[in-house]
Amino acid sequence: MDVILELTDTYVWDYMYAFFLPARPAPYDFPEKVLANATAVQPWQYKPATAYYSLQPSEAAWQSAWARDNIYRQGFSLFLILWLFGLLNYFVFAGLSYLFVFDKKTFDHPKFLKNQVWLEIKQANAAMPGMALMTAPIMLAEVRGFGMLYDKFEEAPAPWYNWFQYPLFLLFTDFAIYWIHRGLHHPWVYKHLHKPHHKWIMPTPFASHAFHPIDGFAQSLPYHIFPFIFPLQKLSYVGLFVFINFWTIMIHDGEYIANNPIINGAACHSVHHLAFNYNYGQYFTLWDRIGGSYREPEEEMFKKDVKMNKNYWEKEVKVMEAILQEVEGEDDREYGPVETKKNR
């Protein structure tokens, strides 16, 4: 994550910290950094985070009392990156998915909540600062060099590892998330932490990050502990982090492309929201099959004219309500059309 930190330092944080935490007047002239008695001063010195590109710092990089390598500055900057840029990613890509992929006929589903889109956005916005606060210390440890991140592809344990790291990351995180997610469905844990995400029976892309903050952090934890256990190339880590956020949005978009027995896609995850105690996996169906929690999506889900039919919805509702009684008991959701429905 130091590559993202350098990028944001260059274009945002250097100026912010120089303004709010300015350095005391230096006893030398920028950029020579030499004292009147010719003794060299050794402040923070720029070193590119990666060998694959460099960003020349502006004068602002030396004008704050907190240099770029200050641990408090790094921690706070990572918190802001996770929170603010997380929100930007959420609104841009969930918004695009909502506009161009999500089928608005879902508004008519009997289990679509009143003002659901607004409620999803509200929940996500409330959760993200907490998730960022819990995640920032882990990323700070990565930036400070405590993980197994490497820069040049030549530094990999073996040439083949540069390719193997991707399936290894997916397999490891899918395994860990399966058990974390399944644990979140334990009756005591569910009602305190995971129930807010299951408020959405028929989720939209905006439900992708609408968690209780501890729930969201717990399910993201495998992504962040991976580079402390296995080597991972820096730029690949950034790419995988972006992919994870895209995937989370995609499995909530309601677009069921193919009934793949291996991939735990949007159809499988929709089954999870409707039937609760099935399909805990993140990418694959493997651990659900091994753990006895796999529920195959029905063929009708892949036929748009059928899955948006009221008769099929009634069938879904019967299944959902029977399982909901076991999982939650009384249903405290408020169903109804969104306020903007009449304008569609």
C-alpha positions as CSV (number, residue, x, y, z in Angstrom):
1,M,0.0,0.0,0.0
2,D,3.1,2.3,0.1
3,V,2.7,2.8,-3.7
4,I,-0.8,4.3,-3.1
5,L,0.5,6.3,-0.1
6,E,3.2,7.8,-2.3
7,L,0.7,8.7,-5.0
8,T,-1.7,10.4,-2.6
9,D,1.2,12.1,-0.7
10,T,2.4,13.7,-4.0
11,Y,-1.0,15.0,-5.0
12,V,-2.9,15.5,-1.8
13,W,-1.4,14.9,1.6
14,D,1.9,16.8,1.2
15,Y,-0.2,20.0,0.7
16,M,-2.6,19.1,3.5
17,Y,0.0,18.5,6.1
18,A,2.1,21.5,5.0
19,F,-1.0,23.7,5.6
20,F,-2.3,22.2,8.8
21,L,1.1,21.1,10.4
22,P,3.7,23.5,8.9
23,A,7.3,22.9,9.8
24,R,9.2,25.5,11.8
25,P,11.4,27.8,9.7
26,A,14.4,25.7,8.7
27,P,18.0,26.9,9.3
28,Y,18.8,26.3,5.6
29,D,17.6,27.3,2.2
30,F,15.4,24.8,0.3
31,P,16.5,22.7,-1.6
32,E,20.1,22.7,-0.5
33,K,19.4,21.7,3.1
34,V,22.8,23.0,4.2
35,L,23.3,24.9,7.5
36,A,25.1,28.2,7.7
37,N,28.2,26.4,9.2
38,A,28.0,24.0,6.1
39,T,26.9,21.1,8.3
40,A,24.5,18.9,6.2
41,V,21.0,18.4,7.5
42,Q,19.5,14.9,7.1
43,P,15.7,15.3,7.0
44,W,13.3,12.9,5.2
45,Q,14.7,11.9,1.8
46,Y,12.6,10.8,-1.1
47,K,12.8,7.2,-2.1
48,P,10.3,5.8,-4.7
49,A,8.0,3.2,-3.3
50,T,8.4,1.1,-6.4
51,A,11.1,0.7,-9.0
52,Y,8.4,0.8,-11.7
53,Y,7.7,4.5,-11.4
54,S,8.6,7.6,-9.4
55,L,6.8,10.8,-8.6
56,Q,9.1,13.8,-7.9
57,P,7.9,15.5,-4.7
58,S,7.0,19.2,-4.7
59,E,8.4,21.6,-2.1
60,A,5.3,20.9,0.1
61,A,6.8,17.4,0.9
62,W,9.4,19.2,3.1
63,Q,7.2,21.9,4.5
64,S,5.3,19.9,7.2
65,A,6.4,19.1,10.8
66,W,5.3,15.5,10.0
67,A,7.6,14.2,7.2
68,R,6.2,11.5,4.9
69,D,7.9,8.7,7.0
70,N,6.3,9.9,10.3
71,I,4.4,7.0,11.7
72,Y,1.4,9.1,12.9
73,R,1.1,10.8,9.5
74,Q,1.3,7.5,7.7
75,G,-1.4,6.0,9.9
76,F,-3.7,8.9,9.5
77,S,-3.1,9.1,5.8
78,L,-3.9,5.4,5.4
79,F,-7.1,5.9,7.4
80,L,-8.2,8.7,5.1
81,I,-7.3,6.7,2.0
82,L,-9.4,3.7,3.2
83,W,-12.3,5.9,4.2
84,L,-12.4,8.7,1.6
85,F,-11.1,6.8,-1.5
86,G,-13.2,3.8,-0.4
87,L,-16.3,6.1,-0.5
88,L,-15.2,7.4,-3.9
89,N,-14.8,3.8,-5.3
90,Y,-18.1,2.8,-3.7
91,F,-20.1,5.7,-5.2
92,V,-18.5,5.6,-8.6
93,F,-18.6,1.8,-9.3
94,A,-21.6,0.9,-7.3
95,G,-23.3,3.8,-8.9
96,L,-22.3,2.7,-12.4
97,S,-23.5,-0.8,-11.7
98,Y,-26.8,0.5,-10.3
99,L,-27.4,2.7,-13.4
100,F,-26.3,0.3,-16.1
101,V,-26.5,-3.3,-14.7
102,F,-29.0,-3.5,-11.9
103,D,-32.5,-4.3,-13.1
104,K,-34.9,-1.6,-11.7
105,K,-37.8,-4.1,-11.9
106,T,-36.4,-5.4,-8.6
107,F,-38.1,-2.4,-7.0
108,D,-41.4,-4.3,-7.5
109,H,-40.2,-7.4,-5.6
110,P,-42.3,-7.9,-2.4
111,K,-39.2,-8.1,-0.3
112,F,-37.6,-4.9,-1.6
113,L,-37.5,-2.5,1.4
114,K,-39.1,0.9,1.5
115,N,-36.4,3.5,0.5
116,Q,-33.9,0.6,0.3
117,V,-31.3,2.3,-1.9
118,W,-31.1,5.3,0.5
119,L,-30.8,2.9,3.5
120,E,-28.0,0.9,1.8
121,I,-26.0,4.1,1.1
122,K,-26.6,5.3,4.7
123,Q,-25.4,2.0,6.2
124,A,-22.3,2.0,4.0
125,N,-21.4,5.6,4.8
126,A,-21.8,4.9,8.5
127,A,-19.7,1.7,8.4
128,M,-16.7,2.9,6.3
129,P,-15.0,5.2,8.9
130,G,-15.0,2.3,11.4
131,M,-13.8,-0.2,8.9
132,A,-11.0,2.2,7.8
133,L,-10.0,2.8,11.4
134,M,-9.6,-0.9,12.1
135,T,-7.8,-1.6,8.9
136,A,-5.3,1.3,8.9
137,P,-3.0,-0.3,11.6
138,I,-2.6,-3.4,9.5
139,M,-1.8,-1.4,6.4
140,L,0.6,0.8,8.5
141,A,2.5,-2.4,9.4
142,E,2.7,-3.3,5.7
143,V,4.0,0.2,4.8
144,R,6.6,0.0,7.7
145,G,8.0,-3.2,6.2
146,F,6.6,-5.9,8.5
147,G,4.9,-7.9,5.8
148,M,6.3,-10.0,2.9
149,L,5.5,-7.5,0.2
150,Y,8.2,-7.3,-2.5
151,D,8.7,-4.8,-5.3
152,K,10.5,-6.1,-8.4
153,F,9.1,-9.2,-10.0
154,E,12.7,-10.5,-10.0
155,E,12.5,-10.6,-6.2
156,A,9.9,-13.3,-6.1
157,P,10.8,-16.5,-4.3
158,A,10.8,-18.2,-7.8
159,P,9.9,-17.0,-11.3
160,W,6.7,-19.1,-11.3
161,Y,5.6,-17.5,-8.1
162,N,4.7,-14.2,-9.9
163,W,1.9,-16.1,-11.5
164,F,1.1,-18.4,-8.6
165,Q,0.5,-15.6,-6.1
166,Y,-2.9,-14.7,-7.8
167,P,-4.6,-18.1,-7.4
168,L,-2.9,-18.5,-4.0
169,F,-4.4,-15.2,-2.9
170,L,-7.9,-16.2,-4.1
171,L,-7.8,-19.6,-2.6
172,F,-6.5,-18.5,0.7
173,T,-8.9,-15.6,1.1
174,D,-11.9,-17.6,-0.1
175,F,-11.1,-20.3,2.5
176,A,-10.7,-17.8,5.3
177,I,-13.7,-15.7,4.4
178,Y,-15.9,-18.8,4.2
179,W,-15.2,-19.6,7.8
180,I,-15.4,-16.0,9.0
181,H,-18.7,-15.5,7.1
182,R,-20.1,-18.8,8.4
183,G,-19.1,-17.8,11.9
184,L,-20.9,-14.5,11.5
185,H,-24.1,-16.6,11.0
186,H,-23.8,-18.1,14.5
187,P,-27.1,-17.0,16.2
188,W,-25.5,-14.8,18.8
189,V,-23.0,-13.2,16.4
190,Y,-25.5,-12.8,13.6
191,K,-28.0,-10.7,15.6
192,H,-25.3,-8.3,16.8
193,L,-23.0,-8.0,13.7
194,H,-24.2,-9.6,10.5
195,K,-27.9,-8.9,10.5
196,P,-27.5,-5.3,9.2
197,H,-26.1,-6.7,5.9
198,H,-29.0,-9.3,5.7
199,K,-31.5,-6.5,6.0
200,W,-31.3,-6.4,2.2
201,I,-33.2,-9.5,0.9
202,M,-33.0,-8.2,-2.7
203,P,-29.8,-6.2,-2.6
204,T,-28.7,-3.5,-5.0
205,P,-25.0,-2.8,-5.8
206,F,-25.1,-0.2,-3.0
207,A,-25.6,-3.1,-0.5
208,S,-22.1,-4.3,-1.4
209,H,-20.5,-2.3,1.4
210,A,-23.5,-1.8,3.7
211,F,-22.2,-3.7,6.7
212,H,-21.8,-3.3,10.4
213,P,-18.2,-2.0,10.6
214,I,-16.9,-5.0,12.6
215,D,-18.6,-7.3,10.1
216,G,-17.0,-5.6,7.1
217,F,-13.6,-5.5,8.8
218,A,-13.8,-9.2,9.8
219,Q,-14.6,-10.3,6.2
220,S,-11.8,-8.1,4.8
221,L,-9.2,-9.4,7.3
222,P,-7.9,-12.3,5.1
223,Y,-7.0,-9.8,2.3
224,H,-4.8,-7.9,4.7
225,I,-3.2,-10.7,6.6
226,F,-2.2,-12.5,3.4
227,P,1.0,-10.5,2.8
228,F,2.1,-11.2,6.3
229,I,2.0,-15.0,5.6
230,F,2.9,-15.2,1.9
231,P,5.0,-13.1,-0.4
232,L,3.0,-10.7,-2.6
233,Q,4.2,-8.2,-5.2
234,K,3.3,-4.6,-4.3
235,L,1.5,-3.6,-7.5
236,S,-0.3,-7.0,-7.6
237,Y,-1.5,-6.3,-4.1
238,V,-3.1,-3.0,-5.2
239,G,-4.6,-4.7,-8.3
240,L,-6.1,-7.4,-6.1
241,F,-7.4,-4.9,-3.7
242,V,-9.3,-3.1,-6.5
243,F,-10.5,-6.4,-7.9
244,I,-11.9,-7.4,-4.4
245,N,-14.0,-4.2,-4.3
246,F,-15.3,-4.7,-7.9
247,W,-16.2,-8.3,-7.1
248,T,-18.1,-7.3,-3.9
249,I,-20.2,-4.9,-6.0
250,M,-20.7,-7.5,-8.8
251,I,-22.1,-10.2,-6.6
252,H,-24.8,-7.7,-5.4
253,D,-25.8,-6.4,-8.8
254,G,-28.6,-9.0,-9.4
255,E,-27.2,-9.8,-12.9
256,Y,-26.9,-13.6,-13.2
257,I,-24.7,-14.2,-16.2
258,A,-24.1,-18.0,-16.0
259,N,-24.9,-20.9,-13.7
260,N,-21.3,-21.8,-13.1
261,P,-20.8,-24.7,-10.6
262,I,-17.4,-23.4,-9.5
263,I,-17.8,-19.7,-9.3
264,N,-19.8,-18.2,-6.4
265,G,-21.2,-15.3,-8.4
266,A,-24.2,-13.0,-8.2
267,A,-26.7,-15.8,-8.4
268,C,-25.1,-17.8,-5.6
269,H,-24.9,-14.7,-3.4
270,S,-28.5,-13.7,-4.1
271,V,-29.4,-17.2,-2.8
272,H,-27.4,-16.3,0.3
273,H,-29.5,-13.2,0.9
274,L,-32.7,-15.0,0.3
275,A,-31.9,-18.3,2.1
276,F,-29.5,-16.9,4.7
277,N,-27.5,-20.1,5.8
278,Y,-26.2,-21.1,2.4
279,N,-23.4,-20.0,0.0
280,Y,-20.9,-18.3,2.4
281,G,-18.1,-18.4,-0.1
282,Q,-16.6,-15.3,-1.7
283,Y,-15.4,-16.5,-5.1
284,F,-15.9,-20.2,-5.3
285,T,-18.4,-22.9,-4.3
286,L,-15.7,-25.3,-3.1
287,W,-15.9,-24.7,0.7
288,D,-19.7,-24.5,0.6
289,R,-19.7,-27.9,-1.0
290,I,-17.2,-29.3,1.5
291,G,-19.0,-27.7,4.4
292,G,-22.5,-28.8,3.3
293,S,-23.7,-25.2,2.9
294,Y,-24.0,-25.1,-0.9
295,R,-27.4,-24.3,-2.4
296,E,-27.4,-24.3,-6.2
297,P,-29.2,-21.4,-7.9
298,E,-32.4,-22.5,-9.7
299,E,-32.3,-22.5,-13.5
300,E,-35.2,-19.9,-13.4
301,M,-32.8,-17.4,-12.0
302,F,-30.9,-17.3,-15.3
303,K,-34.0,-16.6,-17.3
304,K,-34.8,-12.9,-17.0
305,D,-38.4,-13.1,-18.0
306,V,-39.0,-15.8,-15.3
307,K,-36.9,-14.4,-12.5
308,M,-38.8,-11.1,-12.7
309,N,-42.1,-12.8,-12.8
310,K,-44.5,-12.3,-9.8
311,N,-45.2,-16.0,-9.6
312,Y,-41.6,-16.7,-9.2
313,W,-41.2,-14.0,-6.6
314,E,-44.0,-15.6,-4.6
315,K,-42.1,-18.8,-4.6
316,E,-38.9,-17.0,-3.5
317,V,-40.8,-15.3,-0.7
318,K,-42.2,-18.6,0.7
319,V,-38.7,-20.0,0.9
320,M,-37.2,-16.8,2.4
321,E,-39.9,-16.4,5.0
322,A,-39.7,-20.0,6.2
323,I,-35.9,-19.7,6.7
324,L,-36.1,-16.2,8.2
325,Q,-38.3,-17.6,11.0
326,E,-35.5,-20.0,11.9
327,V,-32.7,-17.4,11.6
328,E,-34.3,-14.2,12.9
329,G,-37.8,-15.0,14.2
330,E,-39.9,-11.9,13.8
331,D,-39.2,-9.9,10.7
332,D,-38.7,-6.2,11.6
333,R,-38.1,-5.0,8.0
334,E,-40.3,-2.4,6.5
335,Y,-41.2,-3.4,2.9
336,G,-42.6,-1.1,0.3
337,P,-41.8,0.8,-2.9
338,V,-39.0,3.4,-2.9
339,E,-40.3,7.0,-3.1
340,T,-38.9,7.5,-6.6
341,K,-40.8,4.5,-8.0
342,K,-43.7,6.6,-9.4
343,N,-41.2,8.6,-11.5
344,R,-39.7,5.7,-13.3
